[in-house]
Amino acid sequence: MSLQPLVVRDLPDPPRNLWRIVGPGIVAAGVGLSSGEFILWPFIASQAGLIFLWGAVLGVVTQFFLNMEIERYTLATGETALTGFNRFWKHWGLVLAIMVYFANLWPGWVLSASTLATYIFGGNARYIAICALVIIGASLTLAPVVYVALERLIFFKVAAVGVVVALGVAFAIHAETWRALPGGLVGVGNVPWQLGFALLLGAVAFAGAGGGQNLCQSNWIRDKGFGMGQYVPRLVSTVTGQEHAVHSVSAFIFEPTDANMARWDRWWRFANVEQFVTFVLVTVATICLTSMLAHSTLYGTPELPQTVAFLQIEGRRLQEIVGTWFGVLFWGVGSFSLFASSMGIADYTSRLAADILKSTYLRSSRVSESQLYFRLVWGLVALGSLILLIGMDQPLVLLVISASVGGTMMCLYSFLLLVLNRRGLPEAIRVRSYRAAVLVWSTAFFGLLAILTIWQQVQRLVG
């Protein structure tokens, strides 16, 4: 089935108080602040110091430009970038949605949160994770407007992490760590090769969001009412919501008149500032401060794990330095933070798939996008719970697929964004100059990551 043609409409006026629609950047940062920011970057700091923090800045800034090109298309059309890719080949969106689903199929994202909870309360991490999955499914089902519920949860998460970080700055981070910080941020080229090229490249690539999450910027800004997204109904609960995400007309374009271009300039300026302040600054600050905390507590400690057990060791060390209460707070906020990320992962995995299925394959069906979304959410919950109930260890093949698709999909959609925003938009608002160059860089960078990861995983399979 072919996609709808773009319908010409005027670009809506931005609200007078633009800051009341701040949110998608915070959601991107909050969902993206997960195991990489709490485990991987602190692990690097514990083994090599802060010399590689410039790599985190590089990764986050690269994703900023990726996110903005994803937002560019949705601001101008009200259509998600994933659906826009289907205008070149109708199955591109499905390919990427399937890759996202496979990347998140194994419920390790919620198991990490429950494992942290056992450090405080004890219990069985698998059963706690199953309860968490059911809570995630129920929360996403019963929230009248899904995005609003997710945004509120993520705002609370960011605030909670901020409290822990502030207390860490006050009680645990010592002067030597502060002196090492500037060199780590500006010392471009300082690379701790002893940690392995693959680990370092992956840390840079997935600093912040990464994988399929970036693509969901389209859906989140549309539900927030950015640009042409104001013309598209939001994703709502089929139980408690009133409006439904349908696709009778959901793809628009505006004539580049003086009035529309003036509105565009204001929307585009605000979207860039919102994303930079809420996604880039929040993410970089969090990575720096969690790394500094690890540097002050664990620097030089050999043979530390690169799993959630790293946080158990760090929490015990914080109890020794600051007090028992701080270790408990550290684990508690960490568990809640990873739980909130888990809800975000369930949301964007299901949201991307529902959007593609409805816009491309089921447009004439009476099933709404909201109904598809909730079926996909509960499918993810059911599958994850089943895996945890039977006590299955992660199958090697699924582990290989999960590890391999992240860089592959980012390479692919970096290239598709360049094509989409060069060919699919009016001349006046197409991507050009340095922003186009960043997409070329992103395609090459994530392509290198994909090749390296796939090679390593193939060796793992055959070995």
Disulfide bonds with the S-S distance in Angstrom:
none
